[in-house]
Amino acid sequence: MKQLSIILTFTLVLLTSCYAQNESKIKNIANLESNVDALVKQYQDLDIFSGIVLVAEKGSPKYHKAFGLANRETNTANTINTKFDIGSMNKSFTKTVILQLIEEGKLKVTDKLGQYISGFPEIAANKITITDLLNHSSGYTDYWGEDFDELSIDQKRLLGLVERIKKLRLEFEPGTERAYSNSGYVLLGAIIEKITNKTYHQNVVDRIIKPLKMTETYVIDKHKVPNRAIGYYKDMKGNISNNLGFTEVPNPDGGFHSTPRDIVKFYSEYFYGTTLLNKATKHNEAFFGSMKKRKRTGEASLMAGGFPGANTAYLEIMRDQISIIVFANMDEPVGEQVAVGILALVRGETPVTPSLPANQNVYNHYVKHGINYVEEHFSELTVNFHSEDPKGLILNGIGYNFLREGETDEALKFFKLNVKLFPEDANLWDSLGEVHFKLGQNEKALEYCQKVLSMDPYMESAKEMIKKIKEKM
């Protein structure tokens, strides 16, 4: 049963400026500090943002401030030197090392997974290419699951995750579709180790961190990182929890710690330099090829990472070499929202007014107005939700919160509404079957679990639930 999709996210978003091609300065730069301060205060007043904001133009900082607490338990404030988990941003580091190995002639984009890692099913070993792994088209999606928190630390490290991925099913034939893949980047990390006979982390240090003098970036276990921010997230009632159980170790798909100041060094080189990758590599690679257009327009590229209690965002206007970096130790997508708001200010536009996260907003309006109101106003109530995640997660999360509190009838209302709003999502029908089972309504539970398997014959949770139901009947 998937109660939450934990996704170490990595996104590219094109945000188009309405300004002329020759515009290259920050609008109203004299008021940048007061305008950004006012924007951040709106998020702080809702208690949904703490972190660091950095705005730079051609590498020169124009705004650099820290906000809120790095550790609420010790009342330790964030500073511009606090280290934050950058989430999926370090997929860019993994990609860089892979492209370096291609430059060195040690790897080809057409090479197959099975050439480097044994033990995968035949279709995965012989059909998944390096290109598929880079472009999220391998057929493997995520390795997270209900049991992930119970895994040992070694099972969460790179080699342990590779063994876990070997047991996953392919969601589609390699190369035929795209689906965001943390698993793919883990496998790229394992390939790096196989080719170089060095750890993935040592490769990153030797090939990226040392050459760029990134002295504030750490690729070690989270608890060893000095002066780091603890992440925090809220449930539907606004109760806050820390995220100490998430991403304890850094892997090729996420988990490094850094500062905005250091990340500017990396992405400035990534976008504009030739220290890490040569011109020919950037010319031939699709992502870098698309940069040519952005150098002529006002589009901004967004590199981001996040999971419960952490969200980092890096916006780059390549035409003007304006960088906007927001690191947050609160729940996504607040870092991205603050960054997009600052982008509006840089362009002389008015930012969107912030709102409570979707789960809190829906719950509050449910308490005041009832479930019918939630159905009628669902879109406007869920504006503050990560655009890359399916919105069915919102009501599912609220439903499971009610289940944990023993309010099964309340949970049932949300699970019923969820399948009404998103009838194509098998996971949501699975949740509905589960709550009927808890209510002792076995025939209904069986009906919905069978429906799940008609939609997704491989969903193991539905198979397990059917076994339990039949034992009761």
HUURHU-V585177 format. One record per backbone hydrogen bond with DSSP energy under -1.0 kcal/mol. NH is the residue of the N-H (numbers start at 1). CO is the residue of the C=O. If there is no record, write none. Layout:
BEGIN
((NH & CO) (NH & CO))
END
This chain:
BEGIN
((7 & 5) (9 & 7) (9 & 306) (15 & 300) (23 & 20) (27 & 346) (31 & 28) (32 & 29) (35 & 31) (36 & 32) (37 & 33) (38 & 34) (39 & 35) (40 & 36) (41 & 37) (42 & 38) (43 & 39) (44 & 40) (45 & 41) (47 & 44) (48 & 43) (51 & 67) (52 & 327) (53 & 65) (54 & 325) (55 & 63) (56 & 323) (57 & 60) (58 & 321) (60 & 57) (62 & 55) (63 & 55) (65 & 53) (67 & 51) (70 & 76) (71 & 76) (76 & 71) (78 & 68) (82 & 79) (83 & 227) (84 & 258) (86 & 256) (89 & 86) (90 & 87) (91 & 88) (92 & 89) (94 & 90) (95 & 91) (96 & 92) (97 & 93) (98 & 94) (99 & 95) (100 & 96) (101 & 97) (102 & 98) (103 & 99) (104 & 100) (105 & 102) (106 & 101) (111 & 108) (113 & 128) (114 & 125) (115 & 112) (116 & 113) (117 & 113) (125 & 121) (126 & 122) (127 & 123) (128 & 124) (130 & 111) (131 & 109) (133 & 129) (134 & 130) (135 & 131) (137 & 132) (148 & 145) (150 & 147) (151 & 148) (161 & 157) (162 & 158) (163 & 159) (164 & 160) (165 & 161) (166 & 162) (167 & 164) (168 & 165) (171 & 139) (175 & 137) (176 & 173) (179 & 136) (183 & 141) (186 & 182) (187 & 183) (188 & 184) (189 & 185) (190 & 186) (191 & 187) (192 & 188) (193 & 189) (194 & 190) (195 & 191) (196 & 192) (197 & 193) (203 & 199) (204 & 200) (205 & 201) (206 & 202) (207 & 203) (208 & 204) (209 & 204) (210 & 205) (212 & 208) (213 & 210) (214 & 209) (215 & 213) (217 & 214) (218 & 257) (222 & 248) (224 & 221) (225 & 222) (229 & 83) (230 & 70) (232 & 329) (233 & 241) (235 & 239) (238 & 235) (241 & 233) (243 & 231) (246 & 243) (251 & 254) (254 & 251) (257 & 218) (258 & 84) (263 & 259) (264 & 260) (266 & 262) (267 & 263) (268 & 264) (269 & 265) (270 & 266) (271 & 267) (272 & 268) (273 & 269) (282 & 278) (283 & 279) (284 & 280) (285 & 281) (289 & 285) (290 & 286) (292 & 289) (294 & 290) (295 & 291) (296 & 293) (300 & 15) (301 & 316) (303 & 314) (305 & 312) (307 & 310) (310 & 307) (311 & 328) (312 & 305) (313 & 326) (314 & 303) (315 & 324) (316 & 301) (317 & 322) (321 & 317) (322 & 317) (323 & 56) (324 & 315) (325 & 54) (326 & 313) (327 & 52) (328 & 311) (329 & 50) (334 & 331) (337 & 333) (338 & 334) (339 & 335) (340 & 336) (341 & 337) (342 & 338) (343 & 339) (344 & 340) (345 & 341) (346 & 342) (347 & 343) (348 & 345) (349 & 344) (358 & 384) (361 & 357) (362 & 358) (363 & 359) (364 & 360) (365 & 361) (366 & 362) (367 & 363) (368 & 364) (369 & 365) (370 & 366) (374 & 370) (375 & 371) (376 & 372) (377 & 373) (381 & 377) (382 & 378) (385 & 383) (389 & 386) (393 & 390) (394 & 391) (396 & 392) (397 & 393) (398 & 394) (399 & 395) (400 & 396) (401 & 397) (402 & 398) (403 & 399) (404 & 400) (405 & 401) (406 & 403) (407 & 402) (408 & 406) (411 & 407) (412 & 408) (413 & 409) (414 & 410) (415 & 411) (416 & 412) (417 & 413) (418 & 414) (419 & 415) (420 & 416) (421 & 417) (422 & 418) (425 & 422) (429 & 425) (430 & 426) (431 & 427) (432 & 428) (433 & 429) (434 & 430) (435 & 431) (436 & 432) (437 & 433) (438 & 434) (439 & 435) (440 & 437) (441 & 436) (442 & 440) (445 & 441) (446 & 442) (447 & 443) (448 & 444) (449 & 445) (450 & 446) (451 & 447) (452 & 448) (453 & 449) (454 & 450) (455 & 451) (456 & 452) (459 & 456) (463 & 459) (464 & 460) (465 & 461) (466 & 462) (467 & 463) (468 & 464) (469 & 465) (470 & 466) (471 & 467) (473 & 469))
END
